[in-house]
């Protein structure tokens, strides 16, 4: 009988002691055998992303990529990269929207950063006959000019959580109860922390943001490029306790079904901006997703789709409204562009 991921995590805790929330997230999402993304079965069941809500999202991102390709000098060849492509829906729309821009397609070497074998198969199937390269990490992207897009990628990277205990910070950990069930607790030791938020009782930190920006900075030191990140989180404040789990469209406890639920937490865009500026990179944003998409022509594209298929007018309008409306995804999600120095401002910002 196969040992569940829950039992494997419990065994690890018994042997080594409570583990940080970041380690728990890494195991739940990216364990090679039983991690959520390794299996790839929950995408579309547990949550739905912007490209799956409306084709307008991916089409606008595609045209943004073509525009920014010219902004960086129309290099041939260049790397068109997506981080965490899921089932390939966004990239399929990007490629379809730019099909008529033959020089862009001819110059693009499509590279997908995806570790999951199951999702790699889904991407190849959806994007065929386009040739593509799969790699495991952003550091492995081959040299050369680059345009990189990442939608709802940063939110699933492991996050550390800290809570003020009297006058000291403690890290939130996952341990075992007397009944041998997974429970949250606090570390015995006081972690060494920099840049803690003022007057906060708890906050989250995503260490992998540094590694991502470092990889971009090293590349941009030698090649022109631009990266677009779209995700949810506050534009100018550190998230506090935003760790959530979703299964079958409902929110559940993050400890309930390890490996069988999507774990996510808000992105600290202010921290991402601070890290990138410290590396000497150009930053535009973060701005609200709704403002970004409307600036790219979301309303006009929706009108064109409605004229082409009036029977789907209500569904088309509702889907685009969901992407841009302040009461839905329009403000909850942010867009930020990180670029090599001395480029013109990117479209939409």
C-alpha positions as CSV (number, residue, x, y, z in Angstrom):
1,X,0.0,0.0,0.0
2,X,1.3,3.5,-0.9
3,X,2.1,5.7,2.0
4,X,0.2,9.0,1.9
5,X,2.0,12.3,1.8
6,X,0.3,13.1,5.1
7,X,1.9,10.1,6.7
8,X,5.3,10.8,5.2
9,X,5.2,14.4,6.5
10,X,4.2,13.1,9.9
11,X,7.1,10.7,9.9
12,X,9.5,13.5,9.0
13,X,8.2,15.6,11.9
14,X,8.6,12.7,14.3
15,X,12.2,12.2,13.2
16,X,13.4,15.8,12.9
17,X,10.9,18.0,14.8
18,X,8.4,20.6,13.5
19,X,9.0,22.0,10.0
20,X,8.6,25.6,8.8
21,X,5.5,26.4,6.8
22,X,7.8,26.9,3.7
23,X,9.0,23.3,3.9
24,X,5.4,22.1,4.4
25,X,4.4,24.0,1.3
26,X,7.3,22.7,-0.8
27,X,6.4,19.1,0.1
28,X,2.7,19.5,-0.5
29,X,3.0,21.3,-3.8
30,X,6.3,20.0,-5.3
31,X,7.0,16.5,-3.9
32,X,8.1,14.5,-6.9
33,X,5.8,11.6,-6.2
34,X,2.7,13.0,-4.4
35,X,2.9,16.8,-4.7
36,X,0.0,18.7,-6.0
37,X,1.7,20.0,-9.1
38,X,3.6,16.8,-9.7
39,X,0.3,15.0,-10.1
40,X,-1.3,17.9,-12.0
41,X,-4.9,16.6,-11.4
42,X,-6.3,19.6,-9.6
43,X,-5.8,22.3,-12.2
44,X,-9.2,23.5,-13.3
45,X,-10.9,21.5,-10.6
46,X,-9.7,23.3,-7.5
47,X,-9.1,26.8,-9.0
48,X,-9.4,28.7,-12.3
49,X,-6.9,31.2,-13.6
50,X,-7.4,34.3,-15.8
51,X,-6.5,32.6,-19.1
52,X,-9.2,30.0,-18.5
53,X,-11.8,32.6,-17.7
54,X,-11.4,34.5,-21.0
55,X,-9.2,34.2,-24.1
56,X,-8.9,38.0,-24.0
57,X,-6.3,37.7,-21.2
58,X,-3.9,35.5,-23.1
59,X,-4.4,37.4,-26.3
60,X,-3.5,40.7,-24.7
61,X,-0.5,39.2,-23.1
62,X,0.6,37.8,-26.4
63,X,0.3,41.2,-28.1
64,X,2.2,42.7,-25.2
65,X,5.0,40.2,-25.8
66,X,5.2,41.1,-29.5
67,X,5.3,44.8,-28.6
68,X,8.0,44.4,-26.0
69,X,10.0,42.2,-28.4
70,X,10.3,45.2,-30.6
71,X,11.1,47.4,-27.6
72,X,14.2,45.3,-26.8
73,X,15.4,45.5,-30.3
74,X,13.5,42.7,-32.1
75,X,16.4,40.2,-31.4
76,X,16.5,37.0,-33.5
77,X,16.6,34.6,-31.9
78,X,15.2,35.3,-28.4
79,X,13.7,33.2,-25.6
80,X,10.0,33.4,-25.0
81,X,9.6,32.0,-21.5
82,X,6.7,31.1,-19.3
83,X,7.1,30.2,-15.6
84,X,4.5,27.6,-14.4
85,X,2.5,27.2,-17.6
86,X,-0.1,25.0,-16.1
87,X,-2.0,23.2,-18.9
88,X,-0.6,25.6,-21.5
89,X,-3.8,27.7,-21.9
90,X,-2.1,31.1,-21.6
91,X,0.7,30.2,-24.0
92,X,-1.7,28.8,-26.6
93,X,-3.6,32.1,-26.6
94,X,-0.3,34.0,-26.8
95,X,0.8,32.0,-29.8
96,X,-2.6,32.3,-31.5
97,X,-2.8,36.1,-31.0
98,X,0.7,36.6,-32.5
99,X,0.4,34.2,-35.4
100,X,0.2,37.0,-37.9
101,X,3.4,38.5,-36.6
102,X,5.6,36.1,-38.5
103,X,8.9,37.7,-37.6
104,X,8.1,37.4,-33.9
105,X,7.2,33.7,-34.3
106,X,10.2,33.0,-36.4
107,X,12.5,34.6,-33.8
108,X,11.0,33.0,-30.7
109,X,12.4,30.0,-29.0
110,X,9.7,28.8,-26.7
111,X,10.9,27.7,-23.3
112,X,8.6,26.5,-20.5
113,X,9.8,26.3,-16.9
114,X,7.9,23.3,-15.6
115,X,9.1,20.4,-13.4
116,X,5.9,18.3,-13.4
117,X,5.9,15.4,-15.9
118,X,2.1,15.4,-16.0
119,X,1.9,19.1,-16.8
120,X,4.7,18.9,-19.3
121,X,2.7,16.3,-21.3
122,X,-0.4,18.5,-21.2
123,X,1.6,21.5,-22.4
124,X,3.1,19.6,-25.3
125,X,-0.3,18.3,-26.4
126,X,-2.0,21.7,-26.2
127,X,0.8,23.6,-28.0
128,X,1.7,21.2,-30.8
129,X,3.0,21.5,-33.4
130,X,5.0,24.3,-31.8
131,X,8.5,23.2,-30.8
132,X,9.3,23.9,-27.2
133,X,11.9,23.3,-24.6
134,X,11.1,22.2,-21.0
135,X,13.4,23.1,-18.2
136,X,13.1,22.8,-14.4
137,X,14.2,26.1,-13.1
138,X,14.6,29.8,-14.1
139,X,18.3,29.5,-13.7
140,X,18.4,26.9,-16.5
141,X,17.0,29.2,-19.1
142,X,19.6,29.2,-22.0
143,X,21.5,32.5,-22.7
144,X,20.2,35.2,-24.9
145,X,17.6,38.0,-25.0
146,X,14.4,37.1,-23.2
147,X,10.7,37.9,-22.7
148,X,9.3,36.1,-19.7
149,X,5.7,35.9,-18.5
150,X,4.4,34.4,-15.3
151,X,0.7,34.4,-14.3
152,X,-0.2,33.0,-10.9
153,X,3.3,31.5,-10.4
154,X,4.7,33.5,-7.5
155,X,1.8,32.7,-5.2
156,X,2.5,29.0,-5.1
157,X,6.2,29.4,-4.1
158,X,6.9,28.5,-0.5
159,X,6.3,31.2,2.1
160,X,7.7,31.6,5.6
161,X,5.4,33.0,8.3
162,X,6.4,34.9,11.4
163,X,4.4,35.9,14.4
164,X,5.3,38.3,17.2
165,X,5.5,36.5,20.5
166,X,5.7,39.2,23.2
167,X,8.6,41.2,22.0
168,X,10.2,38.6,19.8
169,X,9.5,37.0,16.4
170,X,8.8,33.3,16.1
171,X,8.4,31.3,13.0
172,X,5.2,29.4,12.4
173,X,5.9,25.7,12.0
174,X,3.9,22.5,11.3
175,X,4.1,19.8,14.0
176,X,2.1,16.9,15.4
177,X,-0.7,16.9,18.1
178,X,-1.0,14.3,20.8
179,X,-3.4,12.6,18.4
180,X,-0.7,12.5,15.8
181,X,-2.4,15.0,13.6
182,X,-0.8,17.9,11.8
183,X,-1.1,21.2,13.7
184,X,0.4,24.7,13.5
185,X,2.8,25.9,16.2
186,X,5.7,28.3,16.8
187,X,9.4,27.7,16.7
188,X,11.4,27.5,19.9
189,X,14.2,29.6,18.4
190,X,14.1,33.3,17.5
191,X,14.9,33.7,13.8
192,X,17.3,36.3,12.5
193,X,15.2,38.7,10.4
194,X,15.8,41.9,8.4
195,X,13.2,44.4,7.2
196,X,10.4,43.4,9.5
197,X,7.3,45.5,9.1
198,X,6.6,48.2,11.7
199,X,3.7,47.7,14.1
200,X,2.8,44.3,12.7
201,X,2.0,41.2,14.7
202,X,2.6,38.8,11.9
203,X,3.9,38.8,8.3
204,X,5.0,36.5,5.5
205,X,8.2,36.3,3.6
206,X,8.9,34.5,0.3
207,X,12.7,33.7,0.1
208,X,12.5,32.5,-3.5
209,X,11.8,36.0,-4.7
210,X,15.5,36.8,-4.2
211,X,16.6,33.8,-6.3
212,X,14.2,34.8,-9.1
213,X,15.4,38.4,-9.2
214,X,19.0,37.3,-9.0
215,X,18.5,35.0,-12.0
216,X,16.9,37.9,-14.0
217,X,19.7,40.4,-13.0
218,X,22.4,38.0,-14.1
219,X,20.7,37.5,-17.5
220,X,19.9,41.2,-17.9
221,X,23.5,42.1,-17.3
222,X,24.4,40.5,-20.6
223,X,21.2,40.5,-22.6
224,X,18.2,42.8,-23.0
225,X,15.0,41.5,-21.6
226,X,11.7,42.0,-19.8
227,X,9.7,39.9,-17.3
228,X,6.0,40.3,-16.6
229,X,4.5,38.9,-13.4
230,X,0.8,38.9,-12.7
231,X,-0.5,37.6,-9.4
232,X,-2.6,38.4,-6.4
233,X,-1.5,40.3,-3.3
234,X,-1.2,43.9,-1.9
235,X,0.7,46.4,-4.0
236,X,2.4,48.2,-1.1
237,X,2.2,46.2,2.1
238,X,3.6,42.9,3.5
239,X,1.0,40.1,3.7
240,X,0.3,38.8,7.2
241,X,-1.4,35.4,7.3
242,X,-2.7,34.6,3.9
243,X,-1.9,30.9,3.5
244,X,-4.9,29.2,2.0
245,X,-5.8,25.8,0.5
246,X,-8.4,25.0,-2.1
247,X,-10.0,21.7,-3.2
248,X,-12.9,21.2,-5.5
249,X,-13.4,25.0,-5.6
250,X,-13.8,25.3,-1.8
251,X,-11.4,26.7,0.7
252,X,-10.2,24.1,3.3
253,X,-7.6,24.0,6.0
254,X,-4.0,24.0,4.6
255,X,-3.3,21.0,6.8
256,X,-6.3,18.9,5.7
257,X,-5.2,17.0,2.6
258,X,-1.5,17.4,1.9
259,X,-0.7,17.0,-1.8
260,X,-4.4,16.9,-2.8
261,X,-5.2,20.6,-2.4
262,X,-3.7,23.8,-3.9
263,X,-1.8,25.9,-1.4
264,X,-1.3,29.5,-2.1
265,X,-0.5,32.8,-0.4
266,X,-0.5,36.5,-1.3
267,X,2.5,37.9,-3.2
268,X,4.5,40.7,-1.5
269,X,4.8,43.0,-4.5
270,X,6.5,45.7,-2.4
271,X,9.2,43.3,-1.5
272,X,9.6,42.1,-5.0
273,X,10.0,45.7,-6.2
274,X,12.5,46.4,-3.4
275,X,14.6,43.4,-4.3
276,X,14.7,44.2,-8.0
277,X,15.5,47.9,-7.5
278,X,18.4,46.8,-5.2
279,X,19.8,44.8,-8.2
280,X,19.7,47.9,-10.4
281,X,16.8,46.7,-12.6
282,X,14.0,48.8,-14.1
283,X,10.6,48.4,-12.4
284,X,7.2,49.4,-13.7
285,X,4.2,48.8,-11.4
286,X,2.8,47.1,-9.6
287,X,-0.5,48.3,-11.0
288,X,-4.0,46.7,-10.7
289,X,-4.6,44.0,-13.3
290,X,-7.8,45.7,-14.4
291,X,-6.0,48.9,-15.2
292,X,-3.3,47.0,-17.0
293,X,-5.6,44.9,-19.2
294,X,-7.8,47.9,-20.0
295,X,-4.7,49.9,-21.1
296,X,-3.9,47.0,-23.4
297,X,-7.3,47.1,-25.0
298,X,-9.4,44.6,-23.1
299,X,-12.7,46.5,-23.7
300,X,-12.1,46.8,-27.4
301,X,-11.1,43.1,-27.8
302,X,-14.3,42.1,-25.9
303,X,-16.4,44.2,-28.2
304,X,-14.8,42.6,-31.3
305,X,-15.4,39.1,-29.9
306,X,-19.1,40.0,-29.2
307,X,-19.6,41.3,-32.8
308,X,-18.0,38.1,-34.1
309,X,-20.2,35.8,-32.0
310,X,-23.2,37.7,-30.7
311,X,-24.7,34.5,-29.2
312,X,-21.9,34.5,-26.7
313,X,-22.2,38.2,-25.9
314,X,-23.3,37.9,-22.3
315,X,-20.7,35.2,-21.4
316,X,-17.9,37.1,-23.1
317,X,-18.8,40.4,-21.4
318,X,-19.1,38.7,-18.0
319,X,-15.7,37.0,-18.3
320,X,-13.9,40.1,-19.2
321,X,-15.7,42.1,-16.5
322,X,-14.5,39.5,-14.0
323,X,-10.9,40.1,-15.1
324,X,-11.0,43.9,-14.8
325,X,-13.7,44.8,-12.3
326,X,-12.5,46.1,-8.9
327,X,-15.0,43.9,-7.1
328,X,-13.5,40.8,-8.7
329,X,-10.0,40.2,-10.0
330,X,-9.3,43.7,-11.3
331,X,-7.8,45.1,-8.1
332,X,-7.0,41.9,-6.2
333,X,-4.4,41.0,-8.9
334,X,-1.4,43.1,-9.7
335,X,0.9,43.4,-12.7
336,X,4.6,44.3,-12.4
337,X,7.3,44.4,-15.1
338,X,11.0,43.9,-14.4
339,X,13.4,45.0,-17.1
340,X,17.0,45.4,-18.1
341,X,18.1,49.0,-17.9
342,X,17.7,51.7,-20.5
343,X,14.5,50.3,-22.2
344,X,11.4,52.3,-23.1
345,X,8.5,51.9,-20.7
346,X,6.5,48.7,-21.3
347,X,3.0,48.8,-22.7
348,X,0.2,49.0,-20.2
349,X,2.1,50.7,-17.5
